[in-house]
Structures are given as C-alpha cells and as structure tokens.
C-alpha cells in the first residue's frame, strides 16, 4: 500500500518539478531564417543580377519604402486588396512596432522591382524585411493563417532588435 502511495506522489509531483525546472533553467528561442544568406545565383524573370555574397535589399530601394525614419521591421505589400487591408488591421492589433509599405503595380512594376530586388513571386504578395535590409519572410496576407504566421514572426523579430 505504501509503495502505491509513493508511486502516486512521484507521478503527481514529476510534472510540477519538470515545469519548475524548465521555467527557471530553460530558454525558449525561436529563429526566423534569413533568406539568401549564401547569395543569389540566379534571379528569375528579366533580371540578370548575381549576388554571390549575402543578399540585402539595396538602400536605394529601401529609401523609397521607408518614408518616416528607420523602422525596425518593414512589411512591403504589392497590390493590396481589400481583404489584405482587413487582415492587416487585425495584424496591427497584435503587433504595433512596424512599418507597412503598400506598393502598386503602376508605381513599381512587378518584374522590375519586386522580382529583381525582393524576389517576390506569386502567390506571395508581401515580404518582411528587418532593420538590416535582410529578407526574413514571404507571405500571402489574404489568408488568416498567413497573417497569424506573419504576426508571430514579426513579434520574434521585434524582440531580437
């Protein structure tokens, strides 16, 4: 009988002990990949650029996107629809320290700008760029799942910087 009580106590205490151990000694760390760290060998479309070193979005392009100072994280969206704008309002509730730049196809030709510098291809219509002009993710903000993934990754990026 006493052996059963000891086993029961150990079975009940073990999850609590593991939780306390992980709470004080564990560390949750998530990383978001940096795209094109090894450089870009070929760019699809009409671009003939080669980037053998780690790729960063050129400052000349980012100066068009960053209109008000130096935000930590920039989200560039090509041709935003009403659905995308509705989803982004939901995103702003979750993450508030970022800058969104909308770009229309008339203002910035798709192939010449998004294809050559952001390497953005369909179905993705949004690209996330960190403060070091590195591409950190591609998204389709028309779907809620992608907006949720974007919100989580933006929070992680903002905690890193």
N, C-alpha and C positions, 0 to 999 in steps of 0.2 A: 504494500500500500504506500509506504513512504517513497519507494522508488518511483511510482507513478506520479506522485506529487512533485518530486524533484524534476522529472522529465517535463511535466506540465509547466512548472515555473520557468525552466530553461526555454521551453518553446514559446512562452509568452514574453519573456524578457529579451530574447535574442533579437527580434526586430527593433525593439527600442534601443538596444545597445548599438546595433548597426546604424540606426538613424543618427544617434548622438555622435558616433564616431565620424560618420560622413559629414555631418553638419559642421563639426569643428576642424576636421583634418582634410576633408575633401574639397575639391575645387572644380566647379563647372566652368568649362571653357569651350566656346564654340568658335569656329573659324569660318570665314567666308572666303572662298577661293579668289585669287587674283587672276583674271583672265590674261592670257598671252604673256606670262612671265618669261617664257623662253623665246619670246619674239614671235613675229608673224611671218610665216614663209610665203604665203600667197593670200591675196585678198580677192574674193570673188567679185565679179562684176567688171566695171570699166576701170577699176583702179589697178595701177601697176606698181604699187608701193611694196617694198620689202622692209621689214623691221627685224633685223637679226638680234637686237637687244631687247630687254624687257620693254613692252609697249606701254606708252602713256598717251592719253588723248592730248593732242597739241594744245599749247596755251592759246594759240590764235583762235581755235575752235571754242575752247572753254571761256574765253573772254566774251564771246557772243552769248554764251549760255548764262554765265554768272553776271547778273546785272546789278545786284546790290551787295557789294562786298564779297567776302570769302566765306561761303557756307561750308560746313564740314562735309556734307553729303549732298550730291546733286542727282536728281532724277530727271532724265530727259525723255520726253514722250513725243513721238511722231504722230501727227494727225489724231488728236484726242477726240473720241466720240463722246456723246452724252453719257453713255454707260461708263466710260472710263472716268469722266469727271465726277460722276456719282460715287464710284468706288474710291476715288481719291479723296473725296470729302470724308469718307469713312476712315481712310488711311491717316488723314490729318488729326483725327481724334485720338489715334493710337500713338503717332509719332509727330512731334511738333518742331523739331530742330533740324529741318532740312529745307532745301530749296527745290521747287519743281519748275522745270522749264518746258513749255509747250512749243513745239516747232511744227509749222505747217509745211506741207509739201511744196506750196508755192514759194514760201520764204526760203526753204532749204531743200533743194532737190534730193529725193530719197537716195538715189545711187551715188550722187556726188558727195553727199555729206554723211548720211547715216551708214551707207555701205562702206565708204572708204575710211572713216575715222572711228565710228562706233561699232563697225562690223555687225550691224543690226540687220537681221533678216526675218522674214515672216515665219511664224506667226507672232514673234516678239515685236512689240511696238514701244517698249520702254527699256532704258539702260540706266543702271545705277553706277555712279562714279564717286569715288571717295575724294578726300581733300588732296591727295597726291596725284590726281588725274588718272587713276587706275580704274579700269572697268571691273566692277565687282559682281555684276549680275545682269541677266536679261529676263524680262518679264512680259506677260500679256495681261495688262491691268483690266481687261474686260471681264475676267473671271474672278470670283471672290477668293478662290483658293490661291491664285497667284498674288492677289493683293495681301492676303494674310501672310504668305511666304515673304513678300516684299517688306511688310511691316516688321516681321521678326528679324530679317536680315539687316534692315535699317537700324533697329534698336541695337543690334550687336555691333554694327559699325560705329554708331554714335558713342557706345561705351568704350570702344577702343581708342577713340581720338579725344 
